[in-house]
Every structure is written in structure tokens, then in C-alpha cells.
């Protein structure tokens, strides 16, 4: 998704290959960083090294010239595209909203650890002023956590780790959980988080594991994802107007208006932790039943997102269409702006999540967005944290096989449509709790921005 516009300003630094790109927008102005003074006389190698270290956060940064408390400065770091990291965006916006000064740092250099390490160290140590806090997203772990710890030690900055999964568990999807590199990655991850003063966990289940199994020094606080302001339900006229203009749905607008076509939507980054063969097989089963049962409507399924497995999925769709296995089912892929993505979710009849969770402890952001617009969700439920987000039969339904998903589609779109309306009411109610309601009493209080 493209980054959405906001009313607050962030100073962002993105390293792309060897080229540094800096941009500013709507910025809350903060103090300029400490000036580096070149020594007049050549000193010992040790003194040269010490003088070349990044400046540290001290009393001169905590108070202004009049002795008053200065604004709180926070460095926020993510390895990757900031525009595709909504949780980090939300953190930065909340800090700025409450009067803090934010340096938002993302980097997309090629996957060469030495290059990444140097780029991140330079960005955190020299391109930004000393900060009271450094908030870093994990995973990815390497080299982010190691560099963050070094910078925090040198600059007297307090480290907060925002856990949305475990890095070693994601690596285990590709190599297998028993692979030596996965075990080394886990050991490195445990070591690299040892100096953090606080940890934010995306679920209660993750917070519990961090507390009980990781023996962390800092406090561990659950901080669930919640929808941001632009995710909201639409009125029926707004819904139909959007669907009539959206290229992926406009061709079927008459069927949508009459109820003969239902809109199903799913979002994905096309990575191994989401098995889209589950959805394809379920749609094939649904199509076979719909061709002999006139009560079942057509399905227009729109899959949004970009990622490495998208082309293979598209190729399989074309093959199934040529074989005649997807009659009464239309499948479209899309890459939308943040605004249109939110409107598509709000215009759909049902959302599908195929997130399987490599650790069993994280929660899919897409489901949070769906609930934010009042969209009922069916999703893969075979992991520990799922009940924290979806209440079975209240705001969504879970499945553990493609057969179970197909049955849910048949029931919700045909035989038990009143249940779908019941789930929608539950989704609207769940979506009323917003990001600010979750962030202010947890992260806001921790950072000293909220009472």
C-alpha cells in the first residue's frame, strides 16, 4: 500500500542501496543535533576514535536554554519499506500527535549484512540528533537489534523493542525449525534484546512467552494492533459508488447491486506464512456446488498486495479458469492506495485471512483493518493468539482446512446469510476500539507522552 497522508510531521531517512534519500512532511520541529567539532591538534588513535563517536543524549537535550523540559525525541526504526509497515507508521504518528519529535528511519539496502549495519549505524548515530528513546521493530532481527543496542549504549538512549513476531520462527518456515541456522538465529535474537528497557508485544500470548521463557530485564507490555482512523464503515451509497469505480469490481456492479454476486476480499504479502492454495481449493469446491445450486451467488474475490509468490498464484488461477474449475467465481488481484484499500474492505461482504503465524503468537494486521471497517472475517484459526482477535460466532469464524473454509462460504453466502449480518454487527462493535485507545495508555504512558 502507498503511505497515507497525515497531519503530523516525521523526519524520515531511507537508505536505498548506496543512495540516501531524505524527505520531510508536516514536521514537528525539534532541536538541531549536536555539532561535531574537529580537533585542532592530532591526538592519539584512541582520542580520535572517541571524538568520532556519535554524540550522546544528556541534560542539554532534556532541557531547553530556559531550563524547561524539552520535547521528547524518539527514533523509530524498521528494516524495510516504511510504507508497508503500518504499525511503525502508527507509532510515529502517535508520538508526533502527542508533541514528541520523531526520526523515522527505514532502510531498503540489498540484503548484505555489512552494508545494512553500516547504513543503519550512520543513520542512527550521525544523521539524527541524540534521542531519549529508540523504538525498533522486530523482526527483522539481523542486524537491527545489534546496531540498536550499540547506538543506545553510546548515545545514552533507552531501547524499546516492538515485537510483532520472532525472527527465528520466520526463518524456520524456509529452513525448518530444527535447522542449525534457525537455532543460531534464536540465540542471537535472545542475546540482542537483553539491554532493552521495555518490550511491546502484539498479543497477550507473545507477552506471556517473552515474560516466562525469555527472562527479559525490561518490562513486557501487550500492545495489540488496532485500526487507524481511515479504516471506517461506509454507507451503502458510498459502498456502491466505490465498487462502480474500482477497476476490479466495476464489471460486476449490477450483480453486486442485485445480490447475485458477493464480494470477498483478502490481503497478503505473498509470503510462505500464507497458504493461498487453501483459498483456491475452497473456491473450486464452492464453484462446483454453486453450479448446481441456484441459491448460491457468484463470488468476486479480490486479492490485494505484492510479494514473491504472486506470479505463481496468478499462473495457477489462469490454469484453473482454462480447466473450467472456477465457474461462478471471479478472481482479481490488485495493488491499491491506502485510501482505496480501506474502501475496498468496507465495500466487501466477507474478509478472508490465510495468515498461519510462524510462531503461533502474532496476529495479522489485515484482520484488524477488516474489523475496523466492520467487515466480518473468516480466517485460519490454528494458532494460539487467534482468539484474541476473533470471537468465534461473534465477529468472525475460524477454519483449519480448505473443506471447512468452503463450508463457511456456502453457509454464509447461501444458507445462513442472517449469520453473516450478525457477524458484521460484531465486527462493527469490535472495530470501535481504535489505535489511540490502545496506544495512549501503554506506549504513550511508557514514553512519557500520556498521563
PEDAJO-V83139 format. One record per residue. N is the residue number from 1. RES is the residue in one letter. OMEGA is omega in whole degrees, -180 to 180 (999 if undefined). Layout:
N|RES|OMEGA + N|RES|OMEGA
This chain:
1|X|175 + 2|X|178 + 3|X|-179 + 4|X|180 + 5|X|-179 + 6|X|-179 + 7|X|-176 + 8|X|-175 + 9|X|178 + 10|X|174 + 11|X|-172 + 12|X|176 + 13|X|180 + 14|X|176 + 15|X|-178 + 16|X|-174 + 17|X|178 + 18|X|-176 + 19|X|178 + 20|X|179 + 21|X|180 + 22|X|176 + 23|X|179 + 24|X|177 + 25|X|175 + 26|X|-166 + 27|X|164 + 28|X|-174 + 29|X|178 + 30|X|179 + 31|X|175 + 32|X|-178 + 33|X|-179 + 34|X|180 + 35|X|178 + 36|X|-179 + 37|X|-180 + 38|X|-179 + 39|X|-178 + 40|X|-176 + 41|X|178 + 42|X|-179 + 43|X|178 + 44|X|176 + 45|X|-180 + 46|X|-179 + 47|X|178 + 48|X|178 + 49|X|-178 + 50|X|-179 + 51|X|-179 + 52|X|178 + 53|X|177 + 54|X|177 + 55|X|-176 + 56|X|179 + 57|X|-177 + 58|X|-176 + 59|X|-179 + 60|X|178 + 61|X|-180 + 62|X|-177 + 63|X|177 + 64|X|-175 + 65|X|180 + 66|X|179 + 67|X|179 + 68|X|-180 + 69|X|179 + 70|X|176 + 71|X|-179 + 72|X|179 + 73|X|-179 + 74|X|170 + 75|X|-179 + 76|X|-170 + 77|X|173 + 78|X|174 + 79|X|179 + 80|X|-176 + 81|X|180 + 82|X|-179 + 83|X|179 + 84|X|178 + 85|X|-173 + 86|X|-179 + 87|X|178 + 88|X|175 + 89|X|-178 + 90|X|176 + 91|X|-176 + 92|X|180 + 93|X|180 + 94|X|178 + 95|X|180 + 96|X|-180 + 97|X|-178 + 98|X|172 + 99|X|178 + 100|X|176 + 101|X|-171 + 102|X|166 + 103|X|-177 + 104|X|-171 + 105|X|174 + 106|X|179 + 107|X|-174 + 108|X|178 + 109|X|177 + 110|X|-173 + 111|X|173 + 112|X|-168 + 113|X|-178 + 114|X|180 + 115|X|179 + 116|X|-178 + 117|X|-179 + 118|X|-179 + 119|X|-179 + 120|X|178 + 121|X|180 + 122|X|-179 + 123|X|-177 + 124|X|-174 + 125|X|-172 + 126|X|-177 + 127|X|-179 + 128|X|178 + 129|X|176 + 130|X|-178 + 131|X|177 + 132|X|-176 + 133|X|169 + 134|X|180 + 135|X|-176 + 136|X|178 + 137|X|176 + 138|X|-8 + 139|X|4 + 140|X|-175 + 141|X|-175 + 142|X|-1 + 143|X|-168 + 144|X|-174 + 145|X|180 + 146|X|180 + 147|X|-180 + 148|X|180 + 149|X|179 + 150|X|-180 + 151|X|-179 + 152|X|178 + 153|X|-177 + 154|X|-171 + 155|X|179 + 156|X|-179 + 157|X|-180 + 158|X|-175 + 159|X|172 + 160|X|178 + 161|X|178 + 162|X|-175 + 163|X|171 + 164|X|173 + 165|X|173 + 166|X|-179 + 167|X|-177 + 168|X|-179 + 169|X|176 + 170|X|176 + 171|X|180 + 172|X|176 + 173|X|-177 + 174|X|-173 + 175|X|-174 + 176|X|-174 + 177|X|-178 + 178|X|-178 + 179|X|-179 + 180|X|180 + 181|X|178 + 182|X|180 + 183|X|176 + 184|X|179 + 185|X|179 + 186|X|179 + 187|X|179 + 188|X|-179 + 189|X|179 + 190|X|-179 + 191|X|-173 + 192|X|-179 + 193|X|-170 + 194|X|-175 + 195|X|-179 + 196|X|179 + 197|X|179 + 198|X|-179 + 199|X|175 + 200|X|-177 + 201|X|-174 + 202|X|179 + 203|X|175 + 204|X|-180 + 205|X|179 + 206|X|179 + 207|X|-180 + 208|X|179 + 209|X|179 + 210|X|-180 + 211|X|-171 + 212|X|-172 + 213|X|-174 + 214|X|176 + 215|X|-178 + 216|X|178 + 217|X|-176 + 218|X|178 + 219|X|-180 + 220|X|-175 + 221|X|173 + 222|X|176 + 223|X|-177 + 224|X|170 + 225|X|174 + 226|X|-177 + 227|X|176 + 228|X|-168 + 229|X|-174 + 230|X|173 + 231|X|-177 + 232|X|176 + 233|X|177 + 234|X|169 + 235|X|-175 + 236|X|179 + 237|X|176 + 238|X|-179 + 239|X|-178 + 240|X|179 + 241|X|179 + 242|X|-178 + 243|X|179 + 244|X|-179 + 245|X|-178 + 246|X|-177 + 247|X|-177 + 248|X|-175 + 249|X|-172 + 250|X|-176 + 251|X|-177 + 252|X|-172 + 253|X|-180 + 254|X|177 + 255|X|178 + 256|X|-179 + 257|X|-177 + 258|X|-178 + 259|X|179 + 260|X|179 + 261|X|177 + 262|X|-179 + 263|X|177 + 264|X|-177 + 265|X|174 + 266|X|179 + 267|X|-177 + 268|X|171 + 269|X|176 + 270|X|179 + 271|X|-174 + 272|X|-179 + 273|X|175 + 274|X|-176 + 275|X|-176 + 276|X|173 + 277|X|176 + 278|X|-180 + 279|X|-180 + 280|X|-180 + 281|X|178 + 282|X|179 + 283|X|176 + 284|X|178 + 285|X|178 + 286|X|-179 + 287|X|179 + 288|X|180 + 289|X|-178 + 290|X|180 + 291|X|179 + 292|X|-179 + 293|X|-176 + 294|X|180 + 295|X|-178 + 296|X|-179 + 297|X|169 + 298|X|175 + 299|X|170 + 300|X|-177 + 301|X|179 + 302|X|-179 + 303|X|-177 + 304|X|175 + 305|X|177 + 306|X|178 + 307|X|-171 + 308|X|-175 + 309|X|-175 + 310|X|-176 + 311|X|178 + 312|X|178 + 313|X|-180 + 314|X|179 + 315|X|179 + 316|X|177 + 317|X|-179 + 318|X|180 + 319|X|-180 + 320|X|177 + 321|X|180 + 322|X|180 + 323|X|179 + 324|X|-176 + 325|X|-178 + 326|X|175 + 327|X|-177 + 328|X|175 + 329|X|176 + 330|X|-178 + 331|X|179 + 332|X|172 + 333|X|-175 + 334|X|170 + 335|X|-168 + 336|X|170 + 337|X|-180 + 338|X|-179 + 339|X|-180 + 340|X|177 + 341|X|179 + 342|X|179 + 343|X|178 + 344|X|178 + 345|X|-178 + 346|X|-178 + 347|X|-176 + 348|X|177 + 349|X|-178 + 350|X|175 + 351|X|179 + 352|X|174 + 353|X|178 + 354|X|180 + 355|X|-176 + 356|X|177 + 357|X|-179 + 358|X|-179 + 359|X|-174 + 360|X|-172 + 361|X|-180 + 362|X|-179 + 363|X|-177 + 364|X|179 + 365|X|-178 + 366|X|179 + 367|X|176 + 368|X|179 + 369|X|180 + 370|X|179 + 371|X|180 + 372|X|178 + 373|X|180 + 374|X|-179 + 375|X|176 + 376|X|-171 + 377|X|164 + 378|X|-175 + 379|X|176 + 380|X|-169 + 381|X|-174 + 382|X|172 + 383|X|-166 + 384|X|-171 + 385|X|-174 + 386|X|-178 + 387|X|177 + 388|X|-175 + 389|X|-177 + 390|X|174 + 391|X|-173 + 392|X|178 + 393|X|-180 + 394|X|178 + 395|X|179 + 396|X|179 + 397|X|178 + 398|X|176 + 399|X|-179 + 400|X|177 + 401|X|178 + 402|X|177 + 403|X|179 + 404|X|177 + 405|X|178 + 406|X|178 + 407|X|178 + 408|X|180 + 409|X|179 + 410|X|-177 + 411|X|-175 + 412|X|-179 + 413|X|-176 + 414|X|-169 + 415|X|-173 + 416|X|-177 + 417|X|177 + 418|X|176 + 419|X|178 + 420|X|178 + 421|X|176 + 422|X|178 + 423|X|178 + 424|X|178 + 425|X|177 + 426|X|178 + 427|X|178 + 428|X|-180 + 429|X|179 + 430|X|-177 + 431|X|-180 + 432|X|176 + 433|X|-171 + 434|X|-178 + 435|X|-180 + 436|X|179 + 437|X|-179 + 438|X|-171 + 439|X|-172 + 440|X|-177 + 441|X|-178 + 442|X|-178 + 443|X|-180 + 444|X|178 + 445|X|179 + 446|X|-177 + 447|X|-179 + 448|X|-179 + 449|X|180 + 450|X|180 + 451|X|999
